[in-house]
Amino acid sequence: MEFIYKDKGNNYGALEYELNGQRVAEITWVLRDGVMNMDHTYVSDVLRGQGVAKKLLDAAADYARENNYKMNAICSYVVSSFQKSDAYDDVKV
């Protein structure tokens, strides 16, 4: 599964996954002062139960690491994941 980075302008970024030309999964953020404010995670019903949200978060964390950014959990999925796992401790604000 390959996620595509999208620069949506105004410091708004996303990692997206498309299937048959349709966006079926994404994680989005607003970048401010080196912090990715993680505001939305979406996975279509056609992909649910396959761990796609975690894969998106892992890819976003890798993106943060590569760019020396931190991540601030705003959306409920990222908040929950940050609480459950120490795998993101190096990128958490």
N, CA, C and O of each residue as an XYZ file, in Angstrom:
372
protein
N       0.853     -1.174      0.000
C       0.000      0.000      0.000
C       0.896      1.234      0.000
O       1.726      1.413      0.891
N       0.718      2.071     -1.000
C       1.546      3.269     -1.136
C       0.702      4.515     -0.897
O      -0.331      4.721     -1.534
N       1.169      5.342      0.038
C       0.484      6.592      0.339
C       1.180      7.720     -0.402
O       2.406      7.743     -0.515
N       0.392      8.645     -0.902
C       0.913      9.767     -1.669
C       0.805     11.032     -0.824
O      -0.254     11.348     -0.281
N       1.931     11.753     -0.725
C       1.923     13.026     -0.012
C       1.266     14.083     -0.887
O       1.554     14.183     -2.080
N       0.383     14.868     -0.287
C      -0.281     15.964     -0.994
C      -0.061     17.254     -0.207
O      -0.367     17.328      0.983
N       0.468     18.259     -0.884
C       0.571     19.591     -0.311
C      -0.700     20.318     -0.701
O      -0.906     20.614     -1.878
N      -1.547     20.610      0.257
C      -2.847     21.207     -0.016
C      -2.836     22.726      0.140
O      -3.884     23.368      0.067
N      -1.645     23.303      0.355
C      -1.525     24.749      0.483
C      -1.778     25.234      1.898
O      -2.393     24.533      2.702
N      -1.304     26.433      2.200
C      -1.486     27.040      3.520
C      -1.012     26.136      4.651
O      -1.655     26.057      5.698
N       0.115     25.453      4.442
C       0.713     24.557      5.442
C      -0.161     23.352      5.767
O      -0.004     22.739      6.823
N      -1.062     23.013      4.883
C      -1.965     21.886      5.064
C      -1.438     20.722      4.232
O      -1.280     20.835      3.017
N      -1.166     19.600      4.902
C      -0.625     18.437      4.205
C      -1.443     17.191      4.462
O      -2.266     17.147      5.376
N      -1.206     16.177      3.643
C      -1.945     14.922      3.778
C      -1.157     13.784      3.159
O      -0.334     13.979      2.265
N      -1.431     12.596      3.658
C      -1.030     11.366      3.006
C      -2.324     10.692      2.590
O      -3.237     10.525      3.399
N      -2.398     10.307      1.328
C      -3.630      9.743      0.791
C      -3.380      8.405      0.112
O      -2.281      8.111     -0.358
N      -4.430      7.614      0.080
C      -4.414      6.353     -0.659
C      -5.622      6.350     -1.583
O      -6.748      6.606     -1.157
N      -5.370      6.054     -2.857
C      -6.443      6.011     -3.839
C      -6.624      4.594     -4.364
O      -5.670      3.827     -4.491
N      -7.854      4.277     -4.660
C      -8.216      2.989     -5.236
C      -9.170      3.274     -6.383
O     -10.235      3.859     -6.184
N      -8.785      2.859     -7.585
C      -9.597      3.106     -8.782
C      -9.936      4.586     -8.947
O     -11.058      4.935     -9.314
N      -8.959      5.454     -8.672
C      -9.144      6.879     -8.854
C      -9.907      7.586     -7.751
O     -10.141      8.792     -7.832
N     -10.295      6.854     -6.725
C     -11.038      7.430     -5.603
C     -10.160      7.453     -4.356
O      -9.480      6.471     -4.055
N     -10.173      8.580     -3.623
C      -9.457      8.649     -2.343
C     -10.247      7.825     -1.334
O     -11.405      8.127     -1.048
N      -9.618      6.785     -0.797
C     -10.312      5.903      0.136
C      -9.692      5.916      1.532
O     -10.210      5.285      2.454
N      -8.580      6.637      1.681
C      -7.972      6.770      3.004
C      -7.075      7.996      3.011
O      -6.434      8.320      2.012
N      -7.038      8.686      4.174
C      -6.156      9.836      4.295
C      -5.911     10.169      5.761
O      -6.712      9.851      6.640
N      -4.786     10.814      5.989
C      -4.488     11.428      7.271
C      -4.002     12.833      6.943
O      -3.181     13.017      6.044
N      -4.512     13.825      7.674
C      -4.214     15.208      7.341
C      -3.668     15.959      8.545
O      -3.861     15.569      9.697
N      -2.976     17.058      8.232
C      -2.400     17.887      9.294
C      -2.196     19.313      8.797
O      -2.185     19.593      7.598
N      -2.034     20.203      9.778
C      -1.623     21.575      9.518
C      -0.261     21.735     10.173
O      -0.100     21.451     11.360
N       0.720     22.189      9.399
C       2.087     22.350      9.894
C       2.277     23.771     10.400
O       2.089     24.738      9.662
N       2.659     23.884     11.685
C       2.950     25.188     12.282
C       4.175     25.057     13.160
O       4.215     24.227     14.068
N       5.176     25.882     12.886
C       6.389     25.937     13.710
C       7.011     24.556     13.925
O       7.416     24.218     15.037
N       7.084     23.767     12.862
C       7.706     22.457     12.938
C       6.867     21.386     13.617
O       7.377     20.319     13.956
N       5.575     21.666     13.819
C       4.670     20.703     14.448
C       3.533     20.371     13.481
O       2.831     21.256     12.993
N       3.373     19.085     13.222
C       2.261     18.600     12.408
C       1.058     18.408     13.333
O       1.037     17.478     14.139
N       0.072     19.272     13.221
C      -1.145     19.170     14.025
C      -2.092     18.218     13.313
O      -2.777     18.591     12.361
N      -2.115     16.982     13.794
C      -2.826     15.889     13.142
C      -4.327     16.025     13.400
O      -4.804     15.738     14.497
N      -5.070     16.469     12.370
C      -6.453     16.850     12.610
C      -7.513     15.915     12.035
O      -8.700     16.088     12.314
N      -7.105     14.925     11.237
C      -8.138     14.088     10.609
C      -7.538     12.783     10.099
O      -6.471     12.770      9.485
N      -8.238     11.696     10.362
C      -7.894     10.396      9.793
C      -9.180      9.803      9.225
O     -10.208      9.769      9.902
N      -9.117      9.337      7.986
C     -10.289      8.765      7.335
C      -9.899      7.479      6.621
O      -8.887      7.419      5.923
N     -10.722      6.451      6.808
C     -10.582      5.200      6.070
C     -11.970      4.778      5.598
O     -12.894      4.654      6.401
N     -12.111      4.561      4.306
C     -13.375      4.139      3.716
C     -13.782      2.757      4.240
O     -12.946      1.954      4.654
N     -15.073      2.514      4.206
C     -15.599      1.215      4.625
C     -14.972      0.059      3.857
O     -14.838     -1.040      4.395
N     -14.584      0.296      2.594
C     -14.018     -0.793      1.783
C     -12.657     -1.253      2.319
O     -12.196     -2.341      1.972
N     -12.019     -0.445      3.151
C     -10.698     -0.794      3.694
C     -10.708     -1.051      5.193
O      -9.682     -1.438      5.751
N     -11.812     -0.853      5.843
C     -11.861     -0.986      7.301
C     -11.506     -2.402      7.726
O     -11.794     -3.380      7.036
N     -10.862     -2.475      8.903
C     -10.471     -3.765      9.457
C      -9.161     -4.296      8.909
O      -8.780     -5.426      9.216
N      -8.458     -3.499      8.098
C      -7.201     -3.940      7.484
C      -5.988     -3.213      8.070
O      -4.872     -3.367      7.572
N      -6.201     -2.423      9.123
C      -5.090     -1.711      9.745
C      -4.606     -0.509      8.950
O      -3.474     -0.063      9.131
N      -5.445      0.016      8.078
C      -5.030      1.115      7.207
C      -4.789      2.395      8.000
O      -3.847      3.126      7.698
N      -5.606      2.683      8.997
C      -5.411      3.899      9.787
C      -4.048      3.876     10.473
O      -3.359      4.896     10.516
N      -3.658      2.734     11.003
C      -2.348      2.621     11.645
C      -1.230      2.799     10.622
O      -0.221      3.448     10.898
N      -1.419      2.218      9.438
C      -0.412      2.384      8.380
C      -0.273      3.851      7.982
O       0.834      4.329      7.732
N      -1.392      4.560      7.925
C      -1.349      5.996      7.629
C      -0.590      6.754      8.713
O       0.263      7.591      8.418
N      -0.908      6.453      9.971
C      -0.236      7.129     11.078
C       1.251      6.806     11.082
O       2.077      7.691     11.306
N       1.599      5.551     10.838
C       3.018      5.175     10.771
C       3.735      5.937      9.660
O       4.861      6.400      9.848
N       3.089      6.068      8.510
C       3.697      6.800      7.390
C       3.840      8.280      7.731
O       4.844      8.901      7.383
N       2.848      8.846      8.407
C       2.932     10.251      8.818
C       4.051     10.440      9.835
O       4.764     11.443      9.792
N       4.209      9.489     10.745
C       5.295      9.562     11.728
C       6.652      9.479     11.025
O       7.586     10.191     11.393
N       6.761      8.620     10.026
C       8.002      8.542      9.243
C       8.272      9.864      8.534
O       9.414     10.321      8.479
N       7.227     10.474      7.995
C       7.364     11.774      7.334
C       7.857     12.815      8.349
O       8.733     13.621      8.035
N       7.302     12.798      9.545
C       7.732     13.731     10.593
C       9.207     13.511     10.935
O       9.973     14.467     11.059
N       9.592     12.260     11.085
C      10.993     11.949     11.417
C      11.944     12.425     10.316
O      12.984     13.017     10.603
N      11.590     12.169      9.079
C      12.439     12.548      7.944
C      12.625     14.057      7.842
O      13.644     14.528      7.336
N      11.639     14.814      8.324
C      11.663     16.268      8.198
C      11.923     16.982      9.526
O      11.812     18.204      9.618
N      12.269     16.200     10.554
C      12.528     16.750     11.893
C      11.343     17.543     12.430
O      11.515     18.601     13.036
N      10.137     17.023     12.202
C       8.923     17.624     12.729
C       8.473     16.849     13.963
O       8.900     15.717     14.191
N       7.619     17.466     14.742
C       6.915     16.812     15.843
C       5.462     16.681     15.430
O       5.024     17.301     14.461
N       4.711     15.867     16.174
C       3.300     15.646     15.871
C       2.452     15.960     17.101
O       2.753     15.518     18.210
N       1.397     16.724     16.885
C       0.437     17.049     17.924
C      -0.867     16.328     17.595
O      -1.458     16.555     16.540
N      -1.311     15.462     18.499
C      -2.520     14.670     18.266
C      -3.764     15.506     18.530
O      -3.974     15.988     19.643
N      -4.585     15.675     17.499
C      -5.861     16.378     17.641
C      -7.007     15.419     17.331
O      -7.961     15.327     18.104
N      -6.923     14.707     16.210
C      -8.017     13.797     15.863
C      -8.033     12.612     16.823
O      -6.992     12.198     17.333
N      -9.213     12.080     17.057
C      -9.389     11.047     18.076
C      -8.552      9.799     17.807
O      -8.056      9.181     18.748
N      -8.388      9.419     16.545
C      -7.590      8.228     16.254
C      -6.137      8.426     16.662
O      -5.540      7.536     17.266
N      -5.562      9.576     16.341
C      -4.160      9.832     16.685
C      -4.004      9.973     18.194
O      -3.026      9.476     18.753
N      -4.936     10.634     18.864
C      -4.892     10.754     20.324
C      -4.856      9.360     20.946
O      -4.013      9.076     21.797
N      -5.758      8.508     20.523
C      -5.846      7.143     21.054
C      -4.575      6.351     20.776
O      -4.069      5.654     21.655
N      -4.065      6.454     19.571
C      -2.852      5.716     19.197
C      -1.653      6.178     20.003
O      -0.845      5.356     20.433
N      -1.524      7.476     20.214
C      -0.419      8.013     21.005
C      -0.501      7.518     22.449
O       0.529      7.266     23.074
N      -1.705      7.378     22.979
C      -1.883      6.909     24.354
C      -1.578      5.424     24.496
O      -1.082      4.991     25.536
N      -1.866      4.648     23.473
C      -1.725      3.193     23.530
C      -0.322      2.688     23.229
O       0.041      1.584     23.632
N       0.466      3.489     22.523
C       1.750      2.989     22.043
C       2.869      3.991     22.303
O       2.670      5.203     22.217
N       4.044      3.465     22.620
C       5.214      4.337     22.780
C       6.000      4.444     21.477
O       7.068      5.057     21.453
N       5.494      3.860     20.399
C       6.191      3.867     19.109
C       6.333      5.275     18.532
O       7.160      5.513     17.651
N       5.524      6.199     19.035
C       5.528      7.558     18.493
C       6.133      8.566     19.461
O       6.084      9.771     19.213
N       6.700      8.085     20.557
C       7.220      8.989     21.592
C       8.237      9.977     21.046
O       8.306     11.116     21.510
N       9.030      9.554     20.062
C      10.069     10.443     19.527
C       9.510     11.602     18.700
O      10.206     12.593     18.476
N       8.264     11.485     18.246
C       7.678     12.556     17.435
C       6.557     13.302     18.140
O       6.087     14.324     17.642
N       6.128     12.808     19.282
C       5.048     13.478     20.013
C       5.515     14.808     20.580
O       6.664     14.959     20.995
N       4.589     15.780     20.587
C       4.888     17.084     21.207
C       4.858     16.889     22.706
O       5.078     17.839     23.457
